[in-house]
């Protein structure tokens, strides 16, 4: 039995196939995940119903499962603060490098070959998309 909190078989398999520097997108419910992604990127559907499952829920499970080295947030088109970003900062902590990208720059980043997995969530918040870069597992002491 697994000891961490992530149990979704398809997502676990996708993560196992990614390595250091690989990326995964946690897409909100508005993101065009079938068209704005690399053709090889696997889509993991967690969008059960509006609000179920959200990006925060997936991020919490990922933090217990893989090391993260960087995160990119999608900036609001009008420059307004995005409440979801404060939640992500709190969850990621100071050790994860965080950047923001304008919408179309964000889309360009998601189209890169390093993006191996897209997780479709049902997060209803605007600009709640989160692009994560997988880090290196620390050696056992």
SULUR-V642957 format. One record per helix or strand of 2 or more residues. SS is the DSSP state (helix for helix, strand for strand). FROM is the first residue (numbers start at 0). LEN is the number of residues. Records with the same first field share a line. If there is no record, write none. Layout:
BEGIN
SS->FROM-LEN, FROM-LEN
END
This chain:
BEGIN
helix->8-8, 54-9, 82-10, 102-8
strand->22-5, 41-4, 67-7, 96-5, 114-6, 129-5
END
